[in-house]
Amino acid sequence: MSPHAPTPNRRASAPLTRWARANAGYLLGGILVLLVAFATFSLLGLITDTRAHAQADLAASQVENDLGWLIGLCLQAQQSGWTPAITSQVAQRGEGVHENLRRLVALKMDTDEVASLTAEADKLLASLNRTITPAPQGGAGTAGPQALPLDPAQVTRLSDQLVQDLQASAAATSAPQRLALSITLPAIALLLGVVLWWESRRRRNAVQSRTEAASHARFEALVEQGSDLVVLADRKGVVSYVSSSLTHVLGIEPASWLGRQGLDLILAEDQPAVAEAFQRVALVGKSDPMDVRFLHADGTWRLLELAATDLSSHPQVGCVVWHGRDVTERRRLEDELAHQAFRDSLTGLANRALFQDRLTQALARVARSHEPIGVLMLDLDGFKAINDTMGHDAGDEVLVEVAARLGTCVRPGDTVARRGGDEFTVLLENMDDPSVIELVAARVAEHVRKPFSLHGHELHVSTSIGMALSSDESQSAQKLLRNADLAMYVAKSRGPDHRVRFEPSMHADAEDALVLSLDLSRALARGELFIHYQPTMSLVTGELEGAEALLRWNHPDRGVVPPLAFIPLAEHSGEIVAIGRWVLEQACWQAARWRQAFPGRTFSMNVNVSGRQLMEPNIVSDTAAILDRTGLAPDSLTLEITETIFVTGAEAVIGRLEDLKALGIKLAIDDFGTGYSSLAYLGRFPFDIMKIDKGFVDAASTGAAGGEALIKAIVDLGAGLHLKTVAEGIEHSAQASHMKELGCDAAQGYFYARPMPAGEFTQLLTITDRATLVLSPFSAVQKSEGSARRARIVDPQRAT
């Protein structure tokens, strides 16, 4: 274990118990020695006694045998007399009895019975010795037999008594031996059991010791070599042990932390949470994991996940154990993933998923606060042109800039999100007044509209905004977004930079627009599209100098559909590209025919080209091919372009217009002054004609403040830039006269003629020769006759 490891805090034990535990091995060893000695002595005594008893049995058998021989010899001597042989045998047997009796005494068989028997045997032998007469030399002995002093029956009784007493003495003598044997055998068995138990316990303790040593080694390796931080501290937070991983985690030596408060290295903002965790550990014994910022030795802050467990009562620990792991990179990756999941990677705004979640929560709060919430749906006008002409990188820069501007337009509690592409959404909460949504929308439009520089060019961007409010508590997020999207679609259909608030009737309009858009996609193939032509008059000469081709749609069920109803649909769906190409070709065919039919008349055909068409890479080659197929001279074609092209300000747009101009055609800027007019751009783009919007004409003719000065400034601007000026929307002679007085070059409007089919325009060209067409809108003849008849020929001077 580390040198910083604490000494385990063990419970105090009784002295006797502690001494017994410490000397248990010695005690058990002593008991084993005593048992071994006792068993050894008992076994030796048993062996000795067994040998003695065997010898006593042998001696007793010899005594019994000798006595039997003596009795037999005596009986033989009574019958035959004492012979030397009998006398010698009696003497030998008597000596044998005497010797075996002495042996029994030597073997400690000296009981009282043995002693008395020995005395009687001695008397018997003495009597025998006295009565035996030695045999004469060379003879058979004494003459005649002599009576013995001992009766053979007495000898037999003495022999039996001797055997019984010997057996009783042997049994009495072997009782202690049997007792010793009965004690010795269990002692030996107990000794063997104790030895086996001790050996088993020794082996088990050895295995346990090895296991504990291995476990300790593994624990030491895990703690000391692991990446996790382990800290032991008391309940006051004073550190008593720190694992060596502290050096890897925080770049600090473990010894420098011993005896210190662990809070010293914790960020001040996180210290209250750690102090609360200490209290929780004291109450419930552990704390939940929490992220805490620690100061690293290099001055940076590292994020550690801490958890504590109170092991103060554990005899092997006795401390509060804190576990920590460095989760700085893990949390960074989690935050990055969360950012990717709920944030737009380009702008940093909330993405669609996060906005949906916040909108759902806001609607849930409406039930409690009863304060309406609002949603703004924004779509940038002309953003596709920026991507197509300047590239997607420039488009991304525009999106980032717009996102930054949106952040300055809303309150801190509101949410701005990017739904994708060039669409943004804004969630407005806690609105005291529903009109707040319109104020915010106006502020958003104003901030987005401000020009900004991009790659050395000044850009003008606008946005179409749809607004929707939560109508009741049951309204869903999907419905609210759908309403805002529908309102935005309506705003976009009305032209750039419009704001529209949702109305329930828009659902029906949207369904109608959807059906109309589907019908429009098939209109060109079905031959439902046609062109009307409106004349353009010179205010200088009074001549009819050209015509503007105007698209019309004859719907099979709805009749003639107004251009304002289907042109935005074509722009939105992209059908305008194919339709615009068809209109250009039809107009060029018609203009070529009129030039052939009226060779002496100067005539120009004006065709509108949308910004979507201008972004098509084949616009120049398609136009050149159409001029070649139709045979129309390029100088007889004028392409009218709206000011929305100024939204890009890109060199690609300028280059495309210059390529068109190189074909020999003329370029006109339509509805000048209503959109993104910029004097700098006007000087850079290769325009030939400037068409003044009808609104300025009406303002000047009605005497509105600044109206006439504005028209005069536009006309002077055109003259300074060598641009021809055309006044649009002339509806009565006073306007025509006023525009001529202000220096406008040409005019167009209902005062001269309404748009008409190609056939009627041909009749008009046939009956006019250097004439001015004057419209008589209140003539009954105009309502019943054709366009050529509705136009009356007057002297140019009278017309002005």
Summary of the structure (lengths in Angstrom):
residues: 800
radius of gyration: 66.3
end to end distance: 111.2
largest distance: 222.8
contacts: 2490
relative contact order: 0.05
helix: 57%
strand: 18%
